[in-house]
Amino acid sequence: MKNIQEVSRVTIRFAGDSGDGIQLTGNQFTRTTAIALNDLSTLPDYPAEIRAPAGTLYGVSGFQIQFSSQNVHTPGDEVDVLVAMNPAALQAGLKSLKKNGIIIINADAFTERNLRMANFSENPLENGFLAGYQVYPVDITRLTRDALEKIELSHKEKDRCKNFFALGMVYWLYNRSMDATIEWIERKFSRQPVWAEANVLTLKAGRNYAEATELFATSYRVPEAEIEPGIYRQITGNEALAFGLIAAAVKAKRNIFYGSYPITPASDVLQYMASYKHFGIKTLQAEDEIAAIGAAIGASFAGDIGVTATSGPGLALKSEFLGLAVMTELPLVVMDIQRSGPSTGMPTKTEQADLLQGLFGRSGEAPIPVIAASSPADCFYAAYEAVRVALRFMVPVLVFSDAYLANGAEPWKIPDTEGLPEIEIEFAKAGEDYAPYLRDPETLARRWALPGTPGLEHRLGGLEKQDLTGNVSYDPDNHEKMVRLRAEKVQRVGEFVEEPEIYGDPRGDVLVVSWGSTYGTVLTAVEQLRKEGKSVSFYHLRWMNPLPKKLETYIRRFRRVIVPEVNLGQLRRIIRGNYLVDAVGFNRMKGQPISVSELKHAIEALLEEKNNGR
Amino acid sequence: MADNIPVATKALKEDFASDQDVRWCPGCGDYAILAQMKKVLPEIGIPREKVVFISGIGCASRFPYYINSYGFHTIHGRAPAVATGIKLANPELSVWIITGDGDSLSIGGNHLIHLCRRNLDVNVILFNNQIYGLTKGQYSPTSPLGKVTKTTPYGSIDRPFNPISLVLSAGATFVARTIDRDTKHMAEIFKRAAAHKGCSFVEVYQNCNIFNDGAYRLLTEPETKFDQVLYLEDGKPLIYGKEKNRALRSNGFEVETLELNESVENQDLPVHRENSESEAYAQWLSRIGDVPGLPVPVGVFRAVQRETYEQLSEQQLAGAIQKKGPGDLKQLFISGDTWKVE
């Protein structure tokens, strides 16, 4: 008889060789979990190498999912269940496994050669190395072949199905229906019925094996979470950026011109954009980062919505052109999908260390509006809003994402397209009295006059502009005036966009201020601390420039301010400088998101400090 | 001339003069180029509002301010990048890139070659004065070996680029050279460049009378120019000299000089073909001027028709719409796996 235990929150990590179908397995489990109405968050973890040798530690591909009957904001720090398809996956996954956590192991992969490559001097299944965990070694490869005995496929081909055996076992363990995955397999392999049959057989074999052998003493059930009704899909940050841009183009009734140069982790966005040409998206894979932004600026001058995306090193290369966009006051969207730096750094790993580069990394006084996405799905809204602001204010806008958001996926409630904010553009018209730098009194935006319009001929350029006329000017007073006007225009974006709301009480002991992809982690930590009765509130920034007016108000209402970041304290530096407050940092630079438990400890320490009479 | 030149309209050269004071040094070769451009533009017949001048940085790059059309003075070396975006956003515009030897061959070398290989329908006018003028006299990527300048007091040890050879190998479909002092020829070349559909490249030998005066003296002075310059004419042999009595032809890969005593026809000379399928011929031609003692060819080295980048880009867009239908946001959002929460 099946012993079912109810749990509220689970984290599973699937891990194996790049060729083991780990991402596919993870995605199937995710979809099934979403259909079972659990809230969830996922993190794919690919090896940096394109084709890493099989069995190596650096070739391990992982997929982590946290799901719950309550809110989930992160893919989880500690893992409840590790599915290790080879010794390297076990070696790499152990450090994040909970004490007494479950390990499902493909014992067939524990050959001498694989053990050696994973730095095991002895077989950990035999020497007690895994004491303290619930270990389930299963001959997954052999059992898969057995299940497929009657299928006309080679051994090598059959072995490719073994991920579904593992998935079948995990489905049993969490009382999941296999219907969605079976339906997916049949659709995916509709033209290769032998593969459809093999994969379905293997999936069922895995589940049946768990059931028949009573492999696990207990199975688990995670009750349904309260999820807003609607149609959902999984979306990665990079996909969401592309969707946000396309949605904005449709709403603005203009073409997007997307110029980009391949760079990890931003290349996906160019790939997505290139496949949506039927939305009037023009893409240019430019000869370099500089040409990519230059072409986008040219396209904006001629009436398209110019967009470019890159990562930190590419943003550095684009900075001179960004300055030109500031000077010529053209609409432009630049997206920086940050990765670990400096220099080439760790291209596949996440970091938030481009903040100061994005805010200040240009020659001269060249402020621009900067928005930071807080989750994979939020990338959609960040890109959309960036286009709106760029067009409304005739200004280049920087969008921050990072490697964690780019590859991470979460369920996205598909928005009602009619409900998206309108984007209206008013071009200068033929016959009007046009001055290139005449400004809208409210937004300070100059007017956009498109080449091809008779009578509006004008010249733009990087030389300082005379106010109103846009003629070249070296006049000292004019320069000061223009520097201030450009800065003031950016500040006025703050009156156009919504300020974020505080989470928790509007006054208290500790205020956590964060930005970008740390959102989920910080929210989880603060939620937990508040449940424990701690006086902690949370303010997550969306526009990094201009900063919300409420930020200062809140900062003054808390005894201490802590700023968690995946950098050495770049936002903290700004907060200290702007508000003269002794904000402390919580900084980790491991190429990974910060962990909830570590952050909680840091906040607790700050609360203690206060109690000790500071 | 195989290209289709649009008929002239009533626009006058004054219409293309902007209200800005021209601020080049007195005697600069740039004035002649500006004057010819203002003269030629009305003859080309493209309305002012459809003309866009784009430049980088340098003396030449001030040019857009002096033409009353749309213009964009961008950053150093990057005019081709901006031009690419402009042309893709609106292929109907007549796009002119104004650049110098430092701007397009040094800091912007990468953009120039990629512009050529894509065959974007734009016109590049390269003012080659073999010197950095705006920064007051440093050697440039076209300065000759041994050139003494402020930054090469012992003579330059950099070998110069041959801009014509460079853009030919990069795939420019119209390649020509002219000289600032020969205004009639320059005007003709500008018209040809404008009429050509595809990437047109024109190198203008331009005198910087302040920092590199007389760099092209031999090509412009009456005593020497006839022996130093070879005017290329489509369908005609490669003939030069005051008496038109000297000719060039290839002997294998070498250049052979001939003295003509009888009529040209009798000499059985090969004729210049702008649209020769073989790029090797144009390359051979482009290197002649580098050989001491041989004349420098000016005129059209190559003019061939290829599909332009913006044509291909528009075809892809139209093709995608034909295949998939115009983009529908709702359809896009629900593409892939979706699920419904009641």
Interface residues (C-beta under 8 A of the other chain):
Chain A: R31 A34 I35 L37 W184 I227 E228 P229 G230 I231 Y232 R233 Q234 F243 I246 A247 V250 N255 F257 G259 Y276 K277 H278 F279 G280 K282 L284 A286 E287 D288 I290 A291 A292 I293 G294 A295 A296 I297 G298 A299 S300 F301 A302 G303 D304 G306 E320 F321 G323 L324 T328 I414 P415 T417 L450 P451 G452 T453 P454 G455 L456 E457 H458 R459 L460 G461 G462 L463 N471 V472
Chain B: S18 Q20 P47 R48 E49 K50 V52 I54 I57 P64 Y65 N68 S69 Y70 G71 F72 H73 T74 I75 R78 P80 A81 V82 A83 T84 G85 I86 K87 L88 A89 N90 E92 L93 N110 H111 H114 S313 Q316 L317 G319 A320 I321 K323 K324 G325 P326 G327 L329 K330 L332 F333 I334 G336 D337 T338 W339 K340 V341 E342
